[in-house]
Amino acid sequence: MVDGLFLLLVGAQCSSTKLVNAQANMASLALSLPSEDMAAIDKLDRNHRVAAPNFSPDWDQ
């Protein structure tokens, strides 16, 4: 169910001009992770900016 839902919500805009790269990009949509990896991803902090230079917009306002 999760994999099916993922495929419905994710689109790919390929900017590659090489067919082999475009095919690899589209094949990545079939990626499936083990439940242990999904659980580890779920634990990641999603409210942290890795890069916030002083000239960037005030995104969080």
Protein Blocks (a to p, Z undefined) as FASTA:
>chain_A
ZZmmmmmmpccddfbfbfklmmmmmmmmmpccdfklmmmmmmpcfkbcfbdcfkbccfkZ
Z
